[in-house]
């Protein structure tokens, strides 16, 4: 822990780089408890408090592509179906019954995601203060490149998600687990300005943000990597794939809440 020890005089200069928060509200013990003195400064978007979602329709293109591949495979199975049935019986229908419906479902899902991505455009989320205190107030503004018409609703969901990936498990070479530790939701109505106010109180009982390690912790046959993500999702209340969607990873850490955050 000694390598992370920083003199009090250095706290203010470190946090001034993010232009958010009051360094005087952080104590040495609170920062030393983290994996690094100020992990939120490791990412430029977290340090600045300006997060962006620009994936747009790209996820939909990927899903659409896999759907088309499955449909092409189904077409191939259908072409040779009479001969396959003669040789193998009706079990030859199984590949067609899998690739056909799955391919169609993925294709339609991809089209919906493309429409939703085009409708959403780029979305920015500006945090009032960085980092977000565990057990304190998260406050910021969503700024939509394509404003939502006045009167339409958006569903906001804040989640703390614990994730792990295990190498060498009993059922597979690599298995991934994801568990929602805590969540809160809200529905807001647009005023047509393109700016949506966001306000949540995070849970003091949930774990803080923890980055995923880039390397396995050991060379053993079995190993596990654990990490924690705080996420803000923005969706159409209908839940349809063609609706608006954006997702932001958030810097939520165990620090003292500032006076501005308490207001």
C-alpha positions in Angstrom: 0.0 0.0 0.0 3.0 2.3 0.5 3.4 2.8 -3.2 0.0 4.5 -3.4 0.7 6.8 -0.5 0.3 10.4 -1.6 0.8 13.6 0.4 -2.3 15.6 1.0 -0.8 18.5 -0.9 -0.9 16.4 -4.1 -4.6 15.5 -3.9 -5.8 18.9 -5.1 -3.5 19.0 -8.2 -4.6 15.5 -9.2 -8.3 16.2 -8.9 -8.0 19.7 -10.5 -7.1 17.8 -13.7 -10.7 16.5 -13.9 -12.2 20.0 -13.2 -14.7 18.4 -10.9 -15.2 18.0 -7.1 -13.3 19.4 -4.1 -10.1 17.6 -3.2 -10.5 18.8 0.3 -13.3 16.3 0.8 -11.1 13.3 0.1 -8.9 11.8 2.8 -5.6 9.9 2.2 -7.1 6.7 3.7 -10.0 6.8 1.3 -7.8 7.1 -1.8 -5.2 4.5 -0.6 -8.0 2.0 -0.3 -8.5 2.0 -4.1 -6.4 0.1 -6.6 -4.7 3.4 -7.5 -4.8 6.8 -5.9 -7.4 8.2 -8.3 -8.5 5.5 -10.8 -11.1 7.8 -12.4 -8.3 9.8 -13.9 -7.1 6.8 -15.9 -9.9 7.4 -18.4 -10.1 10.7 -20.3 -13.9 10.6 -20.4 -14.2 9.9 -16.7 -11.6 12.6 -15.8 -13.4 15.2 -17.9 -16.9 14.1 -16.8 -18.0 14.0 -20.5 -19.1 10.5 -21.5 -20.3 9.7 -25.0 -22.2 6.9 -26.7 -21.6 6.8 -30.4 -22.2 3.2 -31.4 -25.4 4.2 -33.3 -26.5 1.5 -35.7 -23.3 -0.5 -35.7 -24.5 -3.2 -33.2 -27.6 -3.6 -35.4 -25.4 -4.1 -38.5 -23.5 -6.9 -36.7 -26.7 -8.7 -35.6 -28.2 -8.3 -39.1 -25.1 -9.8 -40.7 -25.2 -12.9 -38.5 -28.9 -13.2 -39.2 -28.3 -13.1 -43.0 -25.5 -15.7 -42.6 -27.9 -18.0 -40.8 -30.6 -17.5 -43.5 -28.1 -18.3 -46.3 -27.2 -21.5 -44.4 -30.9 -22.4 -44.1 -31.3 -21.8 -47.8 -28.5 -24.2 -48.4 -30.0 -26.9 -46.2 -33.4 -26.4 -47.9 -31.8 -26.9 -51.3 -30.5 -30.4 -50.4 -33.4 -31.4 -48.2 -35.0 -34.0 -50.4 -31.8 -35.9 -50.8 -30.9 -35.5 -47.1 -34.3 -36.9 -46.1 -33.8 -39.9 -48.3 -30.4 -40.6 -46.8 -30.9 -39.7 -43.2 -34.6 -39.5 -42.6 -36.5 -36.6 -41.1 -33.6 -35.8 -38.7 -32.2 -33.9 -41.7 -34.8 -31.2 -41.0 -33.2 -30.3 -37.7 -30.5 -27.9 -39.2 -33.1 -26.2 -41.2 -35.5 -25.8 -38.3 -32.7 -24.2 -36.3 -31.0 -21.9 -38.8 -34.2 -20.7 -40.5 -36.1 -19.3 -37.4 -32.9 -18.1 -35.7 -31.7 -16.4 -38.8 -35.0 -14.7 -39.4 -35.2 -13.6 -35.7 -31.6 -12.2 -35.8 -32.3 -10.4 -39.1 -35.4 -8.7 -37.8 -33.6 -7.8 -34.5 -30.8 -6.3 -36.5 -33.1 -4.2 -38.6 -34.8 -2.9 -35.4 -31.4 -2.1 -33.8 -30.3 -0.2 -37.0 -33.5 1.8 -36.9 -33.1 2.5 -33.2 -29.4 3.5 -33.7 -30.3 5.9 -36.5 -33.1 7.3 -34.3 -30.8 7.8 -31.3 -27.6 9.2 -33.0 -24.8 10.2 -30.7 -25.6 10.8 -27.0 -23.4 12.6 -24.4 -23.7 12.3 -20.7 -22.1 15.2 -18.7 -21.5 14.4 -15.0 -21.8 17.3 -12.6 -19.0 16.0 -10.4 -16.3 13.3 -10.8 -16.1 10.7 -9.3 -19.6 9.8 -8.3 -19.5 9.0 -4.6 -20.7 5.6 -3.4 -23.8 6.2 -1.4 -24.0 9.7 -2.7 -25.7 11.7 -5.5 -25.2 11.0 -9.2 -26.3 14.1 -11.2 -25.8 15.1 -14.8 -27.3 15.8 -18.1 -27.9 13.7 -21.2 -27.4 15.7 -24.4 -29.0 14.2 -27.4 -27.7 14.9 -30.9 -31.2 14.2 -32.1 -33.6 15.7 -29.6 -36.6 13.6 -28.4 -39.9 15.3 -29.2 -41.6 17.0 -26.3 -43.9 14.7 -24.3 -42.1 11.5 -25.2 -40.6 9.4 -22.4 -37.3 7.8 -21.7 -36.5 5.0 -19.3 -33.3 5.5 -17.2 -31.7 2.6 -15.3 -28.7 2.8 -13.0 -27.1 -0.6 -12.3 -24.2 -2.0 -10.3 -23.1 -5.2 -12.0 -20.6 -7.7 -10.7 -18.9 -9.7 -13.4 -16.4 -12.5 -13.5 -14.8 -14.7 -16.1 -13.4 -18.1 -15.1 -10.8 -20.1 -17.1 -10.9 -23.9 -16.8 -14.3 -24.3 -15.3 -16.0 -27.8 -15.2 -18.5 -27.0 -18.0 -16.3 -25.0 -20.4 -12.9 -23.6 -21.0 -14.1 -20.1 -20.2 -17.3 -19.1 -18.5 -18.6 -15.5 -17.9 -21.0 -14.6 -15.1 -22.9 -11.3 -14.6 -24.9 -10.5 -11.5 -26.9 -7.3 -10.9 -26.0 -6.2 -7.3 -28.1 -3.1 -7.2 -30.3 -1.1 -9.5 -32.6 1.9 -9.6 -34.9 3.2 -12.3 -36.7 6.3 -13.4 -38.9 7.5 -16.3 -38.4 11.0 -17.5 -40.4 13.1 -20.0 -38.6 15.1 -22.7 -39.3 18.8 -23.1 -38.0 18.8 -26.6 -34.8 20.7 -25.8 -32.5 17.7 -26.4 -31.3 17.8 -22.7 -32.4 15.3 -20.1 -31.6 15.8 -16.4 -30.4 12.7 -14.6 -30.4 12.3 -10.8 -29.9 9.1 -8.7 -28.7 8.3 -5.3 -26.2 5.4 -5.4 -26.3 2.6 -2.8 -23.6 2.8 -0.1 -23.9 -1.0 0.3 -22.9 -1.8 -3.3 -19.3 -2.2 -4.4 -17.4 0.6 -6.2 -16.3 0.5 -9.8 -13.5 -2.0 -10.3 -11.7 -2.3 -13.7 -11.4 -5.7 -15.4 -7.8 -7.0 -15.2 -6.1 -7.4 -18.6 -4.2 -10.5 -17.6 -5.0 -13.7 -15.7 -3.9 -13.5 -12.1 -2.0 -16.8 -12.3 -0.7 -19.4 -14.7 -2.9 -22.2 -13.1 -5.3 -24.2 -15.2 -8.2 -22.5 -13.3 -8.3 -18.8 -12.7 -10.9 -16.1 -12.2 -11.0 -12.4 -13.0 -13.6 -10.3 -11.1 -14.7 -6.7 -11.8 -17.5 -4.3 -11.1 -19.3 -2.0 -13.6 -21.7 0.8 -12.8 -23.9 1.5 -15.8 -26.5 4.0 -16.8 -28.8 2.8 -19.6 -31.1 5.0 -21.6 -34.0 3.2 -23.4 -37.4 3.6 -25.0 -40.0 2.6 -22.3 -41.5 0.1 -24.9 -38.3 -1.9 -24.8 -38.5 -2.4 -28.6 -35.2 -2.8 -30.4 -36.2 0.0 -32.8 -36.4 2.4 -29.8 -33.6 4.7 -28.6 -30.8 3.2 -26.6 -27.5 4.4 -25.0 -25.3 2.9 -22.3 -22.6 4.6 -20.2 -20.0 3.1 -17.8 -19.7 5.3 -14.7 -16.9 6.1 -12.2 -18.5 5.3 -8.9 -16.0 5.2 -6.0 -15.8 5.3 -2.2 -15.0 9.0 -1.7 -16.5 11.7 0.5 -19.5 13.5 -1.0 -18.9 17.1 -1.8 -21.0 20.1 -0.7 -22.3 20.5 -4.3 -23.4 16.9 -4.4 -25.3 17.2 -1.2 -27.4 20.1 -2.4 
